[in-house]
Amino acid sequence: MARDEERFRLRIPLGEAVAFALDWSDLDCEAPSDAQRQLIGLLAVDSLQYAEQWRMAATLQPV
């Protein structure tokens, strides 16, 4: 891995991450931005793909 490359991983339960990304929850944030929701959503989809749960990952990905 290159020195300037950063890696992120989801550290909250997947169900909470999906609810946050879909605007069903605020995860105790005062005013979560769309960018925050998108980032958590991307990490959730990445987690599902890594676990080879392709059907659920495809359901969450935008068309």
C-alpha positions as CSV (number, residue, x, y, z in Angstrom):
1,M,0.0,0.0,0.0
2,A,1.3,3.4,-0.9
3,R,2.1,5.8,1.9
4,D,-0.5,8.4,0.7
5,E,-3.2,5.9,0.3
6,E,-5.8,5.9,3.1
7,R,-8.2,3.0,4.0
8,F,-11.5,3.3,5.8
9,R,-13.7,0.7,7.3
10,L,-17.1,0.6,8.8
11,R,-17.0,0.6,12.6
12,I,-20.7,0.7,13.4
13,P,-23.2,-2.1,12.9
14,L,-24.2,-2.6,9.3
15,G,-27.9,-2.1,10.1
16,E,-27.3,1.2,11.7
17,A,-25.1,2.3,8.8
18,V,-27.8,1.5,6.2
19,A,-30.5,3.3,8.3
20,F,-28.2,6.3,8.5
21,A,-27.4,6.3,4.8
22,L,-31.1,6.0,3.8
23,D,-32.0,8.9,6.2
24,W,-34.0,6.7,8.5
25,S,-31.6,7.5,11.4
26,D,-29.3,10.4,12.5
27,L,-26.9,8.2,14.6
28,D,-27.1,11.0,17.3
29,C,-25.6,13.6,14.9
30,E,-27.1,17.1,15.2
31,A,-27.3,17.8,11.5
32,P,-25.7,15.1,9.3
33,S,-24.9,16.2,5.8
34,D,-25.6,14.4,2.6
35,A,-21.9,13.8,2.1
36,Q,-21.8,12.0,5.5
37,R,-24.7,9.8,4.6
38,Q,-23.2,9.0,1.2
39,L,-19.8,8.1,2.8
40,I,-21.5,5.8,5.3
41,G,-23.6,4.3,2.5
42,L,-20.5,3.6,0.4
43,L,-18.8,1.9,3.4
44,A,-21.9,-0.2,4.0
45,V,-22.0,-1.3,0.4
46,D,-18.3,-2.1,0.5
47,S,-18.8,-4.1,3.6
48,L,-21.5,-6.1,2.0
49,Q,-19.5,-6.8,-1.1
50,Y,-16.5,-7.8,1.0
51,A,-18.8,-10.3,2.8
52,E,-20.0,-11.5,-0.7
53,Q,-23.6,-10.4,0.0
54,W,-24.1,-9.3,-3.5
55,R,-27.9,-9.1,-3.6
56,M,-28.1,-6.8,-0.6
57,A,-25.2,-4.6,-1.9
58,A,-26.9,-4.3,-5.3
59,T,-30.1,-3.2,-3.6
60,L,-28.3,-0.4,-1.8
61,Q,-26.3,0.9,-4.8
62,P,-27.7,3.8,-6.7
63,V,-28.8,3.1,-10.3
